[in-house]
Amino acid sequence: MKKTLGLILKVVALAMAVAAVVCAVAAFWDQIMDLIDTVIDRVEEKRADRCFEPDEFADFDDGAL
């Protein structure tokens, strides 16, 4: 009986912890999405800066075209 009660309490505690995480995610969903958008924008800016550096094409003579 004691083991069964302990198992039930552990299952209930786990279910409550999962519910708390779900509630926290639901409550802060807008802020989480803003953070993800900011991170994605910064990564895209870093990639763009790395791919299109202004000095990369400085040695081409545009006037000859």
For each residue, the residues with C-beta under 8 A, 3 or more apart:
1: 4 5
2: 5 6
3: 6 7
4: 1 7 8
5: 1 2 8 9
6: 2 3 9 10
7: 3 4 10 11
8: 4 5 11 12
9: 5 6 12 13
10: 6 7 13 14
11: 7 8 14 15
12: 8 9 15 16
13: 9 10 16 17
14: 10 11 17 18
15: 11 12 18 19
16: 12 13 19 20
17: 13 14 20 21
18: 14 15 21 22
19: 15 16 22 23
20: 16 17 23 24
21: 17 18 24 25
22: 18 19 25 26
23: 19 20 26 27
24: 20 21 27 28
25: 21 22 28 29 32
26: 22 23 29
27: 23 24
28: 24 25 31 32
29: 25 26 32 33
30: 33 34
31: 28 34 35
32: 25 28 29 35 36
33: 29 30 36 37
34: 30 31 37 38
35: 31 32 38 39
36: 32 33 39 40
37: 33 34 40 41
38: 34 35 41 42
39: 35 36 42 43
40: 36 37 43 44
41: 37 38 44 45
42: 38 39 45 46
43: 39 40 46 47
44: 40 41 47 48
45: 41 42 48 49
46: 42 43 49 50
47: 43 44 50 51
48: 44 45 51 52
49: 45 46 52 53
50: 46 47 53
51: 47 48
52: 48 49 56
53: 49 50 56
54: 57 58
55: 58
56: 52 53
57: 54 60
58: 54 55
59:
60: 57
61: 64 65
62: 65
63:
64: 61
65: 61 62
